[in-house]
Amino acid sequence: MKELNRYIDNIKKGDPIAFKYFFETFYPKLMALACRFVEEDIAKDLVQEVFTNYWENKNELAPENIHSFLFKCLQNGCLNYLKHQIVASEYEAKIRIAESRINFLNENSDANEVLKQVLDKELREIIEISVNKLPLKCAQAFRLHYFQDVSRKEIADIMGISVRTVEGHIHQALLFLRKDLKDFLFLIFML
């Protein structure tokens, strides 16, 4: 414990070697805990956030509170990630239901084929106008996932970012589109 306290004091002074020792000491323990709740890729991101959070708050923490700080931050990060996954999956399910309803209506409609094509084109154009309002990376992740049916892992590889960042982009896009298209979606449901 004395040795750890010495390293913590040096970390407060900004010593990167002390921080490296600290990181190497706690990283395996934090990864083991995180992997109980989330996939390894996500665990790495969450553990990295814990160390970043520690570095940003290093001067405010007492050495005797370090363990609880690290594990509490990780626990909160895992819980927040899991809650986000639930919300995102529920919203995606609602979008898929809406798409199914639209497809059903399109398939079972007695309307003229030309009219259906015009409506489909207009729908795509309206959605594309909203998607164009998104930040570039966010729009790219959304298009790949929803328009080209690319998995989140493949999107992460294509864009050179983590899966968690891809999920964040898609979540941000869905929230924005829900807000931007709320009146339009209401009309579609009324049809």
Backbone as CSV, one residue per row, in Angstrom:
resi,resn,N_x,N_y,N_z,CA_x,CA_y,CA_z,C_x,C_y,C_z
1,MET,0.824,-1.200,0.000,0.000,0.000,0.000,0.864,1.259,0.000
2,LYS,2.018,1.204,0.758,2.905,2.371,0.794,3.440,2.679,-0.599
3,GLU,3.812,1.604,-1.304,4.363,1.794,-2.645,3.313,2.408,-3.566
4,LEU,2.071,1.939,-3.464,0.990,2.489,-4.279,0.763,3.954,-3.944
5,ASN,0.796,4.298,-2.645,0.627,5.696,-2.235,1.727,6.581,-2.814
6,ARG,2.950,6.044,-2.866,4.061,6.809,-3.443,3.797,7.067,-4.932
7,TYR,3.322,6.036,-5.631,3.012,6.201,-7.053,1.857,7.188,-7.251
8,ILE,0.875,7.112,-6.388,-0.265,8.033,-6.484,0.190,9.466,-6.280
9,ASP,1.085,9.679,-5.320,1.632,11.028,-5.114,2.376,11.505,-6.360
10,ASN,3.132,10.622,-6.987,3.861,10.991,-8.204,2.908,11.236,-9.379
11,ILE,1.819,10.491,-9.428,0.822,10.708,-10.484,0.223,12.100,-10.344
12,LYS,-0.037,12.517,-9.114,-0.585,13.854,-8.881,0.352,14.939,-9.402
13,LYS,1.645,14.621,-9.444,2.633,15.567,-9.961,2.754,15.468,-11.487
14,GLY,2.004,14.523,-12.084,2.013,14.377,-13.534,3.050,13.404,-14.066
15,ASP,3.556,12.521,-13.220,4.595,11.564,-13.610,4.004,10.440,-14.474
16,PRO,4.370,10.362,-15.780,3.807,9.326,-16.656,4.279,7.920,-16.296
17,ILE,5.478,7.768,-15.744,5.987,6.446,-15.373,5.171,5.887,-14.197
18,ALA,4.861,6.751,-13.239,4.034,6.330,-12.102,2.635,5.954,-12.589
19,PHE,2.115,6.722,-13.538,0.782,6.401,-14.066,0.809,5.072,-14.819
20,LYS,1.884,4.803,-15.541,2.015,3.532,-16.263,1.980,2.359,-15.258
21,TYR,2.716,2.490,-14.163,2.710,1.447,-13.128,1.288,1.274,-12.567
22,PHE,0.659,2.386,-12.274,-0.705,2.388,-11.739,-1.652,1.685,-12.722
23,PHE,-1.536,2.046,-13.991,-2.357,1.457,-15.046,-2.140,-0.059,-15.111
24,GLU,-0.883,-0.472,-15.133,-0.563,-1.897,-15.240,-1.018,-2.681,-14.014
25,THR,-1.079,-2.018,-12.867,-1.529,-2.670,-11.637,-3.040,-2.906,-11.660
26,PHE,-3.796,-1.898,-12.083,-5.249,-1.977,-11.982,-5.953,-2.450,-13.249
27,TYR,-5.321,-2.331,-14.400,-5.972,-2.685,-15.655,-6.518,-4.112,-15.664
28,PRO,-5.736,-5.128,-15.298,-6.274,-6.499,-15.341,-7.488,-6.695,-14.424
29,LYS,-7.437,-6.083,-13.240,-8.554,-6.227,-12.300,-9.819,-5.580,-12.846
30,LEU,-9.653,-4.383,-13.419,-10.807,-3.679,-13.960,-11.362,-4.390,-15.192
31,MET,-10.484,-4.915,-16.036,-10.935,-5.654,-17.219,-11.712,-6.905,-16.800
32,ALA,-11.214,-7.608,-15.805,-11.893,-8.821,-15.341,-13.306,-8.484,-14.859
33,LEU,-13.429,-7.398,-14.135,-14.745,-6.984,-13.648,-15.645,-6.568,-14.810
34,ALA,-15.146,-5.745,-15.705,-15.962,-5.238,-16.820,-16.425,-6.374,-17.725
35,CYS,-15.564,-7.353,-17.950,-15.911,-8.473,-18.843,-17.017,-9.363,-18.269
36,ARG,-17.319,-9.202,-16.999,-18.448,-9.934,-16.421,-19.774,-9.368,-16.929
37,PHE,-19.764,-8.107,-17.345,-21.003,-7.423,-17.730,-21.117,-7.144,-19.221
38,VAL,-19.977,-6.867,-19.876,-20.007,-6.455,-21.284,-18.957,-7.218,-22.082
39,GLU,-19.045,-7.106,-23.409,-18.066,-7.744,-24.285,-16.693,-7.108,-24.097
40,GLU,-15.654,-7.837,-24.493,-14.282,-7.400,-24.257,-13.972,-6.053,-24.923
41,ASP,-14.421,-5.846,-26.168,-14.165,-4.570,-26.853,-14.762,-3.396,-26.079
42,ILE,-15.982,-3.590,-25.608,-16.654,-2.539,-24.840,-15.946,-2.361,-23.503
43,ALA,-15.547,-3.472,-22.883,-14.844,-3.407,-21.592,-13.575,-2.574,-21.719
44,LYS,-12.831,-2.769,-22.807,-11.598,-1.988,-23.002,-11.902,-0.499,-23.032
45,ASP,-12.947,-0.117,-23.764,-13.325,1.302,-23.828,-13.723,1.829,-22.454
46,LEU,-14.518,1.054,-21.733,-14.988,1.496,-20.416,-13.838,1.623,-19.425
47,VAL,-12.928,0.662,-19.444,-11.777,0.720,-18.533,-10.885,1.914,-18.896
48,GLN,-10.714,2.143,-20.176,-9.922,3.306,-20.601,-10.562,4.604,-20.113
49,GLU,-11.894,4.669,-20.160,-12.597,5.854,-19.652,-12.369,6.027,-18.151
50,VAL,-12.319,4.919,-17.421,-12.069,4.990,-15.978,-10.696,5.620,-15.720
51,PHE,-9.681,5.160,-16.459,-8.339,5.719,-16.253,-8.274,7.186,-16.684
52,THR,-8.975,7.528,-17.742,-9.028,8.925,-18.171,-9.690,9.772,-17.095
53,ASN,-10.782,9.259,-16.562,-11.501,9.957,-15.501,-10.618,10.110,-14.261
54,TYR,-9.868,9.055,-13.942,-8.951,9.141,-12.800,-7.901,10.229,-13.048
55,TRP,-7.300,10.223,-14.247,-6.248,11.199,-14.558,-6.782,12.621,-14.417
56,GLU,-8.013,12.832,-14.885,-8.609,14.178,-14.815,-8.918,14.592,-13.376
57,ASN,-9.146,13.638,-12.491,-9.502,13.943,-11.099,-8.413,13.564,-10.103
58,LYS,-7.206,13.299,-10.589,-6.133,12.767,-9.744,-5.790,13.655,-8.553
59,ASN,-5.923,14.955,-8.703,-5.549,15.859,-7.614,-6.623,15.969,-6.529
60,GLU,-7.815,15.496,-6.847,-8.924,15.622,-5.903,-9.150,14.357,-5.076
61,LEU,-8.506,13.274,-5.443,-8.766,11.993,-4.784,-7.711,11.672,-3.728
62,ALA,-8.185,11.198,-2.602,-7.278,10.745,-1.549,-6.833,9.321,-1.876
63,PRO,-5.591,8.959,-1.567,-5.093,7.620,-1.902,-5.963,6.479,-1.372
64,GLU,-6.553,6.667,-0.205,-7.369,5.589,0.363,-8.696,5.409,-0.386
65,ASN,-9.073,6.369,-1.243,-10.323,6.272,-1.997,-10.125,5.788,-3.437
66,ILE,-8.891,5.527,-3.836,-8.593,5.179,-5.223,-9.319,3.910,-5.653
67,HIS,-9.216,2.858,-4.846,-9.861,1.586,-5.220,-11.352,1.773,-5.439
68,SER,-12.019,2.377,-4.474,-13.468,2.540,-4.595,-13.812,3.453,-5.773
69,PHE,-12.997,4.493,-6.002,-13.234,5.386,-7.142,-13.170,4.609,-8.452
70,LEU,-12.114,3.834,-8.647,-11.927,3.088,-9.895,-13.066,2.096,-10.124
71,PHE,-13.391,1.324,-9.106,-14.408,0.297,-9.277,-15.810,0.886,-9.385
72,LYS,-16.069,1.982,-8.683,-17.376,2.635,-8.782,-17.551,3.264,-10.166
73,CYS,-16.498,3.901,-10.677,-16.557,4.482,-12.034,-16.828,3.394,-13.066
74,LEU,-16.142,2.279,-12.925,-16.330,1.183,-13.875,-17.739,0.606,-13.759
75,GLN,-18.203,0.417,-12.551,-19.559,-0.102,-12.344,-20.586,0.827,-12.996
76,ASN,-20.451,2.127,-12.762,-21.375,3.095,-13.360,-21.283,3.084,-14.882
77,GLY,-20.068,2.988,-15.400,-19.886,2.935,-16.852,-20.566,1.720,-17.457
78,CYS,-20.402,0.569,-16.829,-21.045,-0.662,-17.327,-22.562,-0.541,-17.271
79,LEU,-23.079,-0.050,-16.146,-24.530,0.097,-16.011,-25.090,1.074,-17.027
80,ASN,-24.415,2.202,-17.221,-24.878,3.181,-18.207,-24.852,2.598,-19.613
81,TYR,-23.817,1.840,-19.929,-23.733,1.212,-21.245,-24.896,0.236,-21.438
82,LEU,-25.159,-0.589,-20.436,-26.235,-1.572,-20.547,-27.606,-0.901,-20.658
83,LYS,-27.828,0.174,-19.894,-29.084,0.920,-20.005,-29.227,1.503,-21.401
84,HIS,-28.140,2.048,-21.931,-28.157,2.628,-23.286,-28.515,1.549,-24.310
85,GLN,-27.962,0.348,-24.141,-28.245,-0.745,-25.070,-29.732,-1.089,-25.057
86,ILE,-30.329,-1.097,-23.879,-31.757,-1.408,-23.771,-32.583,-0.360,-24.488
87,VAL,-32.281,0.920,-24.242,-33.018,2.012,-24.885,-32.837,1.950,-26.407
88,ALA,-31.611,1.748,-26.854,-31.338,1.703,-28.293,-32.053,0.524,-28.945
89,SER,-32.040,-0.626,-28.297,-32.694,-1.795,-28.904,-34.210,-1.610,-28.940
90,GLU,-34.787,-0.982,-27.908,-36.223,-0.708,-27.923,-36.579,0.247,-29.047
91,TYR,-35.768,1.273,-29.243,-36.045,2.244,-30.300,-35.879,1.606,-31.679
92,GLU,-34.839,0.789,-31.839,-34.640,0.091,-33.111,-35.817,-0.833,-33.396
93,ALA,-36.347,-1.472,-32.363,-37.505,-2.350,-32.548,-38.706,-1.540,-33.037
94,LYS,-38.891,-0.344,-32.478,-39.997,0.510,-32.915,-39.824,0.916,-34.378
95,ILE,-38.598,1.233,-34.776,-38.346,1.612,-36.172,-38.620,0.417,-37.084
96,ARG,-38.181,-0.755,-36.685,-38.404,-1.949,-37.516,-39.912,-2.253,-37.631
97,ILE,-40.654,-2.038,-36.555,-42.110,-2.231,-36.612,-42.719,-1.243,-37.587
98,ALA,-42.284,0.023,-37.511,-42.795,1.038,-38.436,-42.461,0.662,-39.880
99,GLU,-41.230,0.203,-40.107,-40.849,-0.212,-41.459,-41.695,-1.382,-41.925
100,SER,-41.966,-2.324,-41.018,-42.803,-3.472,-41.372,-44.214,-3.034,-41.734
101,ARG,-44.737,-2.091,-40.963,-46.085,-1.585,-41.266,-46.117,-0.910,-42.631
102,ILE,-45.099,-0.105,-42.896,-45.034,0.577,-44.193,-44.920,-0.447,-45.313
103,ASN,-44.061,-1.428,-45.135,-43.913,-2.477,-46.155,-45.212,-3.239,-46.347
104,PHE,-45.883,-3.567,-45.248,-47.159,-4.273,-45.339,-48.170,-3.443,-46.118
105,LEU,-48.257,-2.162,-45.766,-49.194,-1.293,-46.473,-48.842,-1.204,-47.953
106,ASN,-47.549,-1.105,-48.238,-47.123,-1.016,-49.638,-47.446,-2.296,-50.398
107,GLU,-47.222,-3.435,-49.746,-47.460,-4.718,-50.412,-48.940,-5.016,-50.581
108,ASN,-49.757,-4.565,-49.646,-51.181,-4.907,-49.674,-52.074,-3.771,-50.154
109,SER,-51.470,-2.754,-50.662,-52.241,-1.614,-51.128,-52.735,-1.872,-52.544
110,ASP,-53.930,-1.404,-52.815,-54.473,-1.508,-54.169,-54.081,-0.295,-54.998
111,ALA,-53.255,0.551,-54.442,-52.879,1.791,-55.120,-52.076,1.494,-56.372
112,ASN,-52.075,2.437,-57.226,-51.339,2.387,-58.475,-49.845,2.221,-58.194
113,GLU,-49.133,1.361,-58.932,-47.689,1.132,-58.759,-46.892,2.422,-58.881
114,VAL,-47.284,3.270,-59.797,-46.571,4.536,-59.986,-46.682,5.381,-58.722
115,LEU,-47.864,5.423,-58.131,-48.060,6.186,-56.897,-47.190,5.617,-55.780
116,LYS,-47.115,4.280,-55.658,-46.266,3.667,-54.638,-44.804,4.039,-54.832
117,GLN,-44.348,4.038,-56.060,-42.955,4.396,-56.338,-42.687,5.854,-55.986
118,VAL,-43.636,6.717,-56.287,-43.482,8.141,-55.951,-43.405,8.311,-54.436
119,LEU,-44.288,7.615,-53.697,-44.288,7.724,-52.234,-42.993,7.174,-51.630
120,ASP,-42.525,6.029,-52.128,-41.264,5.464,-51.647,-40.110,6.427,-51.882
121,LYS,-40.079,7.001,-53.067,-39.003,7.943,-53.406,-39.059,9.167,-52.492
122,GLU,-40.263,9.689,-52.283,-40.403,10.862,-51.410,-39.994,10.532,-49.980
123,LEU,-40.372,9.363,-49.504,-39.995,8.941,-48.152,-38.477,8.876,-48.021
124,ARG,-37.824,8.241,-48.978,-36.363,8.156,-48.948,-35.729,9.543,-48.998
125,GLU,-36.275,10.416,-49.817,-35.719,11.779,-49.929,-35.868,12.543,-48.610
126,ILE,-37.009,12.402,-47.968,-37.243,13.098,-46.691,-36.284,12.580,-45.626
127,ILE,-36.111,11.265,-45.567,-35.182,10.692,-44.585,-33.756,11.139,-44.906
128,GLU,-33.397,11.140,-46.178,-32.039,11.534,-46.577,-31.773,13.005,-46.235
129,ILE,-32.774,13.864,-46.378,-32.613,15.281,-46.009,-32.280,15.387,-44.524
130,SER,-32.970,14.610,-43.686,-32.683,14.625,-42.254,-31.310,14.044,-41.952
131,VAL,-30.958,12.949,-42.620,-29.651,12.322,-42.391,-28.529,13.287,-42.775
132,ASN,-28.748,14.097,-43.809,-27.738,15.076,-44.239,-27.496,16.162,-43.199
133,LYS,-28.398,16.325,-42.258,-28.231,17.324,-41.195,-27.309,16.816,-40.089
134,LEU,-27.042,15.509,-40.086,-26.204,14.903,-39.046,-24.728,15.204,-39.296
135,PRO,-23.889,15.116,-38.250,-22.444,15.185,-38.459,-22.012,14.059,-39.405
136,LEU,-20.941,14.272,-40.149,-20.524,13.344,-41.199,-20.360,11.908,-40.718
137,LYS,-19.603,11.700,-39.652,-19.350,10.340,-39.164,-20.636,9.692,-38.655
138,CYS,-21.469,10.475,-38.031,-22.744,9.981,-37.514,-23.630,9.540,-38.683
139,ALA,-23.709,10.370,-39.711,-24.505,10.041,-40.892,-23.942,8.804,-41.594
140,GLN,-22.625,8.722,-41.688,-22.002,7.581,-42.349,-22.339,6.279,-41.616
141,ALA,-22.214,6.287,-40.292,-22.525,5.088,-39.506,-23.997,4.706,-39.668
142,PHE,-24.885,5.692,-39.646,-26.321,5.429,-39.791,-26.626,4.839,-41.164
143,ARG,-26.084,5.449,-42.210,-26.339,4.950,-43.572,-25.837,3.513,-43.727
144,LEU,-24.624,3.251,-43.243,-24.079,1.903,-43.371,-24.958,0.885,-42.645
145,HIS,-25.421,1.253,-41.462,-26.195,0.301,-40.670,-27.613,0.107,-41.214
146,TYR,-28.312,1.199,-41.500,-29.717,1.088,-41.869,-29.968,0.988,-43.371
147,PHE,-29.172,1.633,-44.173,-29.416,1.597,-45.616,-28.668,0.449,-46.292
148,GLN,-27.511,0.067,-45.740,-26.719,-0.989,-46.371,-26.645,-2.248,-45.516
149,ASP,-27.299,-2.237,-44.357,-27.396,-3.402,-43.474,-26.026,-3.966,-43.079
150,VAL,-25.096,-3.070,-42.749,-23.760,-3.465,-42.313,-23.775,-3.571,-40.789
151,SER,-23.139,-4.592,-40.244,-23.122,-4.779,-38.788,-22.285,-3.683,-38.123
152,ARG,-22.528,-3.485,-36.832,-21.782,-2.456,-36.088,-20.285,-2.762,-36.074
153,LYS,-19.943,-4.021,-35.931,-18.529,-4.424,-35.927,-17.880,-4.091,-37.269
154,GLU,-18.572,-4.395,-38.373,-18.034,-4.087,-39.704,-17.915,-2.575,-39.906
155,ILE,-18.891,-1.830,-39.392,-18.828,-0.362,-39.496,-17.615,0.155,-38.744
156,ALA,-17.370,-0.405,-37.554,-16.199,0.007,-36.759,-14.917,-0.232,-37.558
157,ASP,-14.835,-1.370,-38.227,-13.651,-1.668,-39.035,-13.534,-0.712,-40.220
158,ILE,-14.649,-0.458,-40.888,-14.650,0.433,-42.052,-14.229,1.850,-41.664
159,MET,-14.793,2.337,-40.551,-14.559,3.727,-40.148,-13.311,3.889,-39.281
160,GLY,-12.733,2.769,-38.819,-11.538,2.844,-37.989,-11.813,3.389,-36.596
161,ILE,-12.982,3.057,-36.042,-13.359,3.510,-34.697,-13.848,2.294,-33.907
162,SER,-14.098,2.497,-32.621,-14.551,1.381,-31.789,-16.035,1.101,-32.039
163,VAL,-16.445,-0.102,-31.681,-17.852,-0.485,-31.812,-18.711,0.431,-30.944
164,ARG,-18.200,0.774,-29.792,-18.953,1.653,-28.883,-19.179,3.029,-29.515
165,THR,-18.179,3.538,-30.219,-18.332,4.823,-30.896,-19.365,4.707,-32.014
166,VAL,-19.346,3.589,-32.742,-20.353,3.354,-33.787,-21.745,3.365,-33.161
167,GLU,-21.904,2.666,-32.045,-23.205,2.631,-31.370,-23.629,4.025,-30.934
168,GLY,-22.672,4.812,-30.473,-22.976,6.195,-30.095,-23.448,7.012,-31.284
169,HIS,-22.776,6.853,-32.431,-23.182,7.571,-33.646,-24.598,7.161,-34.064
170,ILE,-24.870,5.868,-34.055,-26.190,5.383,-34.478,-27.260,5.871,-33.505
171,HIS,-26.961,5.808,-32.218,-27.912,6.293,-31.213,-28.191,7.783,-31.405
172,GLN,-27.133,8.561,-31.616,-27.289,10.001,-31.842,-28.144,10.243,-33.083
173,ALA,-27.915,9.490,-34.143,-28.686,9.640,-35.378,-30.157,9.317,-35.136
174,LEU,-30.413,8.219,-34.432,-31.803,7.831,-34.166,-32.531,8.885,-33.340
175,LEU,-31.868,9.412,-32.325,-32.494,10.462,-31.512,-32.809,11.689,-32.359
176,PHE,-31.850,12.073,-33.201,-32.053,13.250,-34.046,-33.185,13.006,-35.039
177,LEU,-33.173,11.852,-35.715,-34.195,11.561,-36.725,-35.580,11.451,-36.101
178,ARG,-35.626,10.875,-34.915,-36.914,10.786,-34.219,-37.490,12.179,-34.002
179,LYS,-36.636,13.107,-33.593,-37.084,14.467,-33.337,-37.380,15.202,-34.643
180,ASP,-36.480,15.053,-35.613,-36.601,15.790,-36.874,-37.774,15.293,-37.715
181,LEU,-38.088,14.014,-37.623,-39.132,13.433,-38.473,-40.414,13.106,-37.706
182,LYS,-40.556,13.617,-36.480,-41.683,13.205,-35.651,-43.035,13.494,-36.315
183,ASP,-43.187,14.650,-36.937,-44.462,14.975,-37.585,-44.707,14.074,-38.787
184,PHE,-43.657,13.831,-39.528,-43.762,12.985,-40.711,-44.089,11.544,-40.322
185,LEU,-43.421,11.025,-39.281,-43.689,9.659,-38.831,-45.115,9.513,-38.316
186,PHE,-45.624,10.562,-37.693,-46.997,10.535,-37.210,-47.967,10.362,-38.382
187,LEU,-47.705,11.082,-39.471,-48.546,10.955,-40.658,-48.492,9.559,-41.244
188,ILE,-47.303,8.975,-41.259,-47.157,7.623,-41.797,-47.972,6.641,-40.966
189,PHE,-47.898,6.762,-39.639,-48.664,5.861,-38.784,-50.178,6.057,-38.982
190,MET,-50.581,7.279,-39.247,-52.002,7.549,-39.474,-52.476,6.865,-40.751
191,LEU,-51.602,6.759,-41.753,-51.976,6.091,-42.999,-52.167,4.604,-42.747
